[in-house]
Amino acid sequence: MFTSRKFLFVALLSLLAFPSAVVAQTGRITGIVRDADTGSPLPGANVVIAGTSQGAASDLDGAFTIPNVASGPLTIVVSYIGYERQEVEVEVTPGQDVRVEIEMTWAGVEGEEIVITAQARGQTQAINEQLSARTIVNVVSSERIRELPDESAATAISRLPGVSLQDGDKVVVRGIQAKLNTVLVNGIQLPSTSLEDRSTNLGFISSNMLAGIEVTKAVTPAMDANSIGGVVNLRLREAPDGFHYDTMLQGDYNEQDRTYNNYLAWASASNRFFGGRLGAFLQGNARRLDGGQDVGNVVFLEMGPGQDVYGGRTYGMSEFEFSDQININQEYGASLMLDYRLPGNGKILLQNTYASEIADLATNTDRLFLQTRRRGFRLERDINNRYLLINALQGDHYIGPVRVDWGLSHARSQKDTDLRYSIEFNPTTPGAWEDSFTEEQLMRFTPDSIFAIVLDPERSINTSSGNGATRDEHFTERRLNALLNVTVPVTLSNWLSGRLQAGGKIQQLTRTNDISRYCARRSEPSNNELAADFSRSL
């Protein structure tokens, strides 16, 4: 047993010492891949040293690093779908870095009948990122996000294959519930915005904040093992070279509810300083949506004859509900990204992101009890506010041939209820319409049959207040994270190379739920006084 431990200890020391031993005999190639026409970086480019298995894929900034390169003259081969292949001759000096800048010329992708031209460059970059990834991943580029009329990050994500939405703005990957997936922003896990589970709402995060979306459907050993479905990473925009600013303002008219005070505003400004080393990107967004929808619900009961052939039974419509929903959302957000480029393609990033929403949902429901010719009503109101806050300091740099990436982050979500209640008004007088319906008629009822009913206004409004309830929710979740990853390149020959990775993460999660519920049943005589107090409180 002692001999085995001693052997493992010596082997580990030898492995860690191996990179240092080869530094003096090898060099390193660093560089950046750009579009020759626009000067924009090309992420996901495949960079390989000719005649070897050594290479790298360019990152989001188009930068790449190939460590442990044998000294002497070499040829770098760069390929990128939609661009002409490039070959660059370099001379590697032991213990030194060779810096190259590669410009790729757009060539298009031609088939027998289809030619993809410059308008497809944005999504071409996303395709290249997918091909260079080490796992199953789908990518949406920033160009495609801004090209499509997506109002939020949730709707932008839902365009990817195998991705859908739950409850309107929670991400479902491969049909697996939202609570079993993980949502990241620049690699930082978002806290939950749900009181019941760990799912995260993305409907109030503006799609204009995003530089791209990555959906990983197969978790690798280098990732957190806290997802069954997949991982969604929202990449935020960083400052490009030079001074840039963008503004956008749009409005719309809701014909159904006849509302016109809807708007979407977004503005950003960015620049780089100190010779391009320091970048600053500031953006803000605001949105107001005054809309809603009409919803019909039907209750069917067993009617007519009993058990039929093959165990089937006959059902008829017994109750119909028509709900008019009015939904007013006000959303605000901002982000400040500061990044500092280190020598050798390293970078330090400071991220600050804030997103908030004030939601006001009112639902008025008209209920028809078809068997008893009665008419009731239900009123519901839910006003709540919630926000997300992310602060993170992240680094990615090299110590000799060893790559080190680290991060410190704070993420917090909060939801508070301002007003939430529901109250029913039960019918007291039958005969809200003239004729009764037989079971045979109810078994053939359709929604069109409902709208053909002529209601008696005087009898329809004879109701009394029944059950009522209020519900106050106060929820917070806070995540503190610290992580460190180390990647050591290993090159045994021109055709055999790889890397060893190790890392660790410390996380502190604090979650608070506070629910207060107040109910009143006027139908019970002993609760009349409480029901009266409840009605006055509304």
Protein Blocks (a to p, Z undefined) as FASTA:
>chain_A
ZZmmmmmmmmmmmmmmmmmmmmmmpccdddddddfklopacehiacddehiabdcdddfk
opacdehiaedjdddddddehiacddddddddehiacddddddddebjadfkbccdfklm
mmmmmmmmmmmpcbdcddddfklmmmpccfbfklmmmmpghiaceehiacceehiafklp
ccdeehiacddfbfkbmcdcfklgcfklpgbdcddfbdcfkbccfbfkbccdddddddde
djdddddddddddfklopakbccddddddddeehhlaccddddddddddddddddddddd
dehjdddehhiacdddfbdcdddddddddddddddddddddehhiacddddddddddddd
ddddddddfknopacddddddddddddddddddddddehjbccdddddddddddddfbdc
ddddddfbghibfbdcdfklmmmgcfklmmmpccdfklmmmccddddddddddddddddd
ddddddddddfbfklccdddddddddddddddddddddddfklmklmmmmmmmmmmZZ
